[in-house]
Amino acid sequence: MANSENTHADYINAFTQFMHSGNQNDVLPFLDGSRPAAFLSVYRNGYIKASIGALQSNFPCLPILLGEEFFGQLAAAYVQENPPAAATLVGYGFGLDSDEYATLSFIEYLNQRHADIVKQYPYLPDICALDQAWLQALNANGEDFLSLEQVQALIAQGEDLGALPLALVDSSRLVSLQYDLMELWSTLRFSEQTPSSAIELKLNDNTILFWQLDGRVQARPLNAAEAVFMQSLQHTNFDQAATAAAEIDENFDLSSLFADLLNAQLLQLKAAVESS
Amino acid sequence: MTNQIPPFDSGQQRLFGAGVNLKPQHYDEALSLADTQAQTSIDSDVWFEVHTENYFVDGGPRLRYLQAISERFPLSFHGVGGSLGSYTDKPSALTTRHLAQVTALVKRFNPVLVSEHATWSVSQHAYFAELLPLPRTEQALACLCEGIDRYQEAIGRSILIENPTNYLDFVSDMDEADFLMEALKRTGAGLLLDVNNLYLSQQNTGLDPIAYLNALASEKVGEIHIAGFDVDQNYPDELLIDSHAAPVDEAVWSLLETTIKILGAKPVLLERDDNIPQFSELMNERNRAQSLLLNSTKINKRQAVING
């Protein structure tokens, strides 16, 4: 070390400060030779470029809507404030909330730090939420569903289906939207086309369910009662969720929905998952 | 060195020939290679390497493809987030979580090789998504060895560590080859020699690649990487960047030949992480490396006959 009192921890701390701030001064005492200190920027630029690239992959519709340059500026500011908090860029921008540390998701960041932009493009958080839910559904465990054969076997051994601890599969993601924008999002996400005309969206609270089926992500718009049922099922049981849905729609038909969910491989048996 | 982990020995290696690092856009073509692979020498011994952290998912097509690939080809895991050189006595939740995820993948897929870097990337709660340099000091060496030990203990086997690309010099007590060989001696790990990194370190900082290669113990070298680089736009005469975004440069091919002459034939992996071309283009580059390995083996066999 340049100074015999400097420890390896001092070096890591100095370099860490540089990576956060771009200020090279703390690292200078550790450099040797005649190479310009400006070359340190290779490391910081590489980190920021990789992190922005991850945000671009995880929220692919945003650069199409905002333009790559503007998106890059927003993403760089997010990286500066919320560096990746896991040693992988898979899922970067989705936020982390562990016992030890929490980071803002990119959606929260836009809402909290860029209210002016969200005011100008009020559908941005919804678009982000759809991007995030789609990718999370794709990368989730898609093998935990209760099959028709398993249900038949349970019935055959005298199980009361209503009493079973049923839940939505791990890959399921519910997205509550303010605008009717599934069509716009699908166009952006899968044809990567910029809308040809000005975007006119209708304010309309609606909920989309994403889940993985045979390795592909499925999307289903939910009616109001179905949405209440699915949301309730996340923290209660089947009976309570059905009661909540019936309060919204007195014609809510649980048996029909149950058959739909089973056919779509959307149900799992919670106890089986926990004990496995 | 951890007593329970057998040290790396290239003589026990199950991997031969040249491989390619696998990208999602090439999954199907890679799998079809298993069906169509001609039984000629140039096409034999294909293997694939993936970045371990790209498979930190709970399920879905990415893991399904990896499973299918692993059933047909030798598979190697190359970690980029282990941050071996910033190990602390009290690892953060980030580090602990990372190692648990690596361990689960290694247990599930049992890759033929597991490798990481002699660098760092995690500090406090931040992952800097870049291979950051270590000064070659006694303290940094001890820290790196702790990181390697911790990694090897977690996954229950020895790993390879990769030499870095140097863009500047840091105040150091020893040269890089000695630093790495000492780390291998203390931990039982092997070396992943990145010939592109070696070439860039030569061009950027004046490192002598021949002296470097001669200082390595051949039996500790388990894999070689080759890749393309970029010329920095702001400092075109002074700075080459390890980008993995271009075909392998002729100078790197030449250094690969020299490396094989000095260290013997080792599994060679073609890396490409940006500006990804058609799979066939990567395979053509990979086949060039395979030819070098086959020629080297032929020459060695011929020499052995002459030597009696």
Boltz contact constraints between the chains, C-beta under 6 A:
constraints:
  - contact:
      token1: [A, 1]
      token2: [B, 171]
      max_distance: 6.0
  - contact:
      token1: [A, 2]
      token2: [B, 171]
      max_distance: 6.0
  - contact:
      token1: [A, 8]
      token2: [B, 139]
      max_distance: 6.0
  - contact:
      token1: [A, 8]
      token2: [B, 140]
      max_distance: 6.0
  - contact:
      token1: [A, 8]
      token2: [B, 143]
      max_distance: 6.0
  - contact:
      token1: [A, 11]
      token2: [B, 135]
      max_distance: 6.0
  - contact:
      token1: [A, 12]
      token2: [B, 86]
      max_distance: 6.0
  - contact:
      token1: [A, 12]
      token2: [B, 123]
      max_distance: 6.0
  - contact:
      token1: [A, 16]
      token2: [B, 123]
      max_distance: 6.0
  - contact:
      token1: [A, 19]
      token2: [B, 128]
      max_distance: 6.0
  - contact:
      token1: [A, 30]
      token2: [B, 170]
      max_distance: 6.0
  - contact:
      token1: [A, 30]
      token2: [B, 171]
      max_distance: 6.0
  - contact:
      token1: [A, 32]
      token2: [B, 169]
      max_distance: 6.0
  - contact:
      token1: [A, 32]
      token2: [B, 170]
      max_distance: 6.0
  - contact:
      token1: [A, 32]
      token2: [B, 171]
      max_distance: 6.0
  - contact:
      token1: [A, 33]
      token2: [B, 169]
      max_distance: 6.0
  - contact:
      token1: [A, 35]
      token2: [B, 168]
      max_distance: 6.0
  - contact:
      token1: [A, 39]
      token2: [B, 167]
      max_distance: 6.0
  - contact:
      token1: [A, 39]
      token2: [B, 168]
      max_distance: 6.0
  - contact:
      token1: [A, 42]
      token2: [B, 167]
      max_distance: 6.0
  - contact:
      token1: [A, 43]
      token2: [B, 130]
      max_distance: 6.0
  - contact:
      token1: [A, 43]
      token2: [B, 132]
      max_distance: 6.0
  - contact:
      token1: [A, 46]
      token2: [B, 130]
      max_distance: 6.0
  - contact:
      token1: [A, 47]
      token2: [B, 128]
      max_distance: 6.0
  - contact:
      token1: [A, 47]
      token2: [B, 129]
      max_distance: 6.0
  - contact:
      token1: [A, 47]
      token2: [B, 130]
      max_distance: 6.0
  - contact:
      token1: [A, 50]
      token2: [B, 129]
      max_distance: 6.0
  - contact:
      token1: [A, 51]
      token2: [B, 129]
      max_distance: 6.0
  - contact:
      token1: [A, 83]
      token2: [B, 126]
      max_distance: 6.0
  - contact:
      token1: [A, 84]
      token2: [B, 127]
      max_distance: 6.0
  - contact:
      token1: [A, 84]
      token2: [B, 129]
      max_distance: 6.0
  - contact:
      token1: [A, 85]
      token2: [B, 125]
      max_distance: 6.0
  - contact:
      token1: [A, 87]
      token2: [B, 81]
      max_distance: 6.0
  - contact:
      token1: [A, 87]
      token2: [B, 98]
      max_distance: 6.0
  - contact:
      token1: [A, 87]
      token2: [B, 122]
      max_distance: 6.0
  - contact:
      token1: [A, 87]
      token2: [B, 127]
      max_distance: 6.0
  - contact:
      token1: [A, 88]
      token2: [B, 53]
      max_distance: 6.0
  - contact:
      token1: [A, 88]
      token2: [B, 56]
      max_distance: 6.0
  - contact:
      token1: [A, 88]
      token2: [B, 81]
      max_distance: 6.0
  - contact:
      token1: [A, 90]
      token2: [B, 56]
      max_distance: 6.0
  - contact:
      token1: [A, 98]
      token2: [B, 93]
      max_distance: 6.0
  - contact:
      token1: [A, 100]
      token2: [B, 93]
      max_distance: 6.0
  - contact:
      token1: [A, 101]
      token2: [B, 125]
      max_distance: 6.0
  - contact:
      token1: [A, 138]
      token2: [B, 60]
      max_distance: 6.0
  - contact:
      token1: [A, 139]
      token2: [B, 57]
      max_distance: 6.0
  - contact:
      token1: [A, 139]
      token2: [B, 60]
      max_distance: 6.0
  - contact:
      token1: [A, 140]
      token2: [B, 58]
      max_distance: 6.0
  - contact:
      token1: [A, 140]
      token2: [B, 59]
      max_distance: 6.0
  - contact:
      token1: [A, 141]
      token2: [B, 58]
      max_distance: 6.0
  - contact:
      token1: [A, 141]
      token2: [B, 59]
      max_distance: 6.0
  - contact:
      token1: [A, 142]
      token2: [B, 59]
      max_distance: 6.0
  - contact:
      token1: [A, 142]
      token2: [B, 60]
      max_distance: 6.0
  - contact:
      token1: [A, 215]
      token2: [B, 61]
      max_distance: 6.0
